[in-house]
Amino acid sequence: MKLRVRVKPGSRKESIERAGDGSLVIKVREPAIEGRANDAAIAALAELYKVPKSAIRLLSGARSRNKVFLVPNP
């Protein structure tokens, strides 16, 4: 399934919330440097959907806060 996600790097607390438009908001502690926030978002999605991190693909938005991930159905 394709997921629209907004990643908020540098947050104090890590969390995953549902936005009003149906997308997810993932708050991560890692900064948006060298893909570290992307890696943290992938780890959070893997934990949420109980799939390996290697199964999740970033389809678009590698350098944006708004991203689209491909997550296999659990």
C-alpha positions in Angstrom: 0.0 0.0 0.0 1.1 3.6 -0.6 1.2 5.9 2.3 1.4 9.6 2.3 3.6 10.7 5.2 4.8 14.0 6.7 8.0 13.7 8.6 8.9 16.1 11.3 12.6 15.7 12.1 14.3 17.0 15.3 11.2 16.4 17.5 11.6 15.9 21.2 9.3 12.9 21.3 8.9 10.3 18.6 5.3 9.5 17.6 3.0 8.6 14.8 -0.3 10.4 14.3 -3.1 10.5 11.8 -3.6 13.8 10.0 -7.0 15.2 9.1 -6.5 14.4 5.4 -5.8 10.7 6.1 -2.0 10.9 5.9 0.4 10.0 8.7 2.6 12.5 10.6 5.8 10.9 11.9 7.8 12.8 14.5 11.4 11.6 14.7 14.3 12.7 16.9 16.9 12.5 14.1 17.8 15.6 12.1 17.1 15.9 8.4 20.8 15.4 7.6 22.1 12.7 5.2 18.8 10.8 5.2 18.8 10.1 8.9 15.2 11.3 9.3 14.2 9.1 6.4 15.8 6.1 8.0 14.0 6.8 11.3 10.7 7.2 9.5 11.2 3.8 7.8 12.0 2.2 11.2 8.9 3.7 12.7 6.7 2.4 9.8 8.3 -1.0 10.0 7.5 -1.2 13.7 3.9 0.1 13.2 3.1 -2.4 10.4 5.2 -5.3 11.7 7.3 -5.7 8.5 11.1 -5.6 8.0 12.7 -2.2 7.3 14.1 -3.6 4.1 10.5 -4.2 2.8 9.6 -0.5 3.0 10.5 1.7 0.0 10.6 5.5 -0.3 8.9 6.3 -3.6 9.1 10.1 -3.5 10.1 13.0 -1.3 13.5 12.0 -0.2 14.5 15.6 0.4 11.0 16.8 1.4 9.0 16.6 4.5 6.1 15.2 2.5 6.9 11.7 1.4 5.3 8.6 -0.2 6.3 5.2 1.1 5.4 1.8 -0.3 4.6 -0.6 2.5 3.8 -4.3 1.9 0.5 -5.5 3.3 1.2 -7.3 6.6 
